[in-house]
């Protein structure tokens, strides 16, 4: 999925078998329906979507794209009854539940965690990171970030100094 869109069309928006207004209609979307967008066909205006479990197409002029992003990681649910919420926090409404073993795609760490935005079963919502087993093993606020370390100084140049610490004497633990 590359984006989520909300239908903004007062009437019925056709869902088609190919990206063409003359192709067979599979059905219709209503104003306010949410669709998962998988591809912009030749740069638009047609988009590939999932419609009732099958590949379908609709016209993007009638969609408000509400989120775009790449999948950061995948994870497995470790809690027997995990709430999926409408926003990042326990005060938001529960919109769905996941169970142990369900798989999700993480698309955003909200403010570095512990809440994450996830895609699951063609839907999206928010859940708590503590109840997910990330497949990459990255769970902290630095997950998905590139860390660059200055190699420091040598010889007679000790590098930066502050609070009694000299840069060349600093050591950081590193994991594999």
C-alpha positions, 0 to 999 in steps of 0.5 A: 500500500502506498496511500489511503484515500477517502472517497469524496464523491456525492454519488456512486464512484465506479470501481472497474476491472481495468484503469479505464472508464469503459471497462467492466464495473465491479461495483461502486464506492460511496462518499466517505468509504476508505480505500487502500491505494496500491499504485498510481497507474501511469502517474494517475488519474487511475489508481489500483485498489483492493475491492472486496478482495480483488484487484480493481481500479478507480479514478483518483480525482474523487479521492482525498489521499489521507496518508502516504508512506512506506512500510517501515517494518512488519510485526506479529501480535503477541497479545491475545486481544490487542486493541486497534485505535482510531488515534495514538493513545488509549483515550482514542476509540477502539476500532478493531481487535487483533489476536496473537499471531496476527501480522501487521505492517508498521508505517509510522512510529508516532513521536518515536513510539510507543504508539505505532500506526499499522496496516492490517487486513486492508485497514489501518489504525494505531496500536501499542508497540509493547504488544508487537514482535517486530520482525527486524528486532528494532523497537526503540525510538531509533528504529528505522533511523540511520546512525552515523558515528564520527570516527573521532580524532587521533594523534595529538588532537583529542577532539571535542571536550566537555564536562570532563570528557574528551572525545577520543576517550569516549566509547559507545557500546554497539550491537550486531 
